[in-house]
Amino acid sequence: MSIQALIGEEGAMEEDDKLTYVFLAGATTMSDPSSSLLPVDLYDEPGRTFRVPAQWYSEISANLSITNMDFADAADDSGTFRG
């Protein structure tokens, strides 16, 4: 499934059922030694992404869920969260 298809499906859902973000593990994740995940914004700017090493998943997920961080704050200039 493409990111655009995911955004389209999410847009068709009832407001109470919508997700604000999702973490994807694709071919890049599986082939990258750092096992980076791809968080995808489904709410503020649907389709916005960055890379996060798997070791930081719980911290990023928790901070996104309580809006202590947003996608704009999460990544450096290379598009990767470094901790």
N, C-alpha and C positions, 0 to 999 in steps of 0.2 A: 504494500500500500504506500502511496506517495504521501508526502506531507500535505499537499494540496487536497488530496482525497480525504485525509483525516480531518482537515479544517472544514471541508464541506459537510462531512457527516456530523461533526460537532455543532456546526451552525444550524443544522436541522433539528437538533434536540430541544426539549423543553428547557427553559432557563434553569430550573432547579436541578436538572440532570447534567448540566454542562460541566466539563472539566476546565480548569484554568491553565493547566500545563500537563505535559506527558513526557516521560523519558523514553527515548528509543534506543535500541541496540541493533545496529544494522551491520552491513559488511565492513564499514570502517571500524566500528567498535570491535568486531571479532578479529580483524587483522592488525589492529594497532596494539603494540606491546603495552601501552599504558591503559588499555581497555577503556577508552573514553566513551561516555554516553552522550547522547544528543537530546538535551531538554528542548521542547518545542512549546512556544507560547501559543495558547489557544484562546486567549482572552483579550489582553490589551492590544497587542499587535500580532494577530495570528500569523504564524509562519516564522516568527523571529526565533533564532536558535543560537546556541553556543555549545562548546564542547566542555565536558567535565570528566576528569579521571574518575573511575569507579570508586576510588577511596573517598571521594568527596560527596558521593551521592546523598548520604543521609543528611549532611549539613546543608547542602543546597536545597534538597527537598523540604526540609523543615523550615528554612528561612523563606523560601518561596511561599509555603503554605500559610505562614503567619504574616506575610507581607513585610518582613524585616529586610527583604532584599527583592529587587525585581530584575528582570532580564537586562535592563540597561546597566545595572550595578555589577552584574555577575562576572563579566568576562573582561579580559585585557584586550589590547589592540589586535592580538592574533585571533580573537574569538574563543579563547579558552579560559576557564576558571582555573586559577593556580593556587587557591587557598588563601 
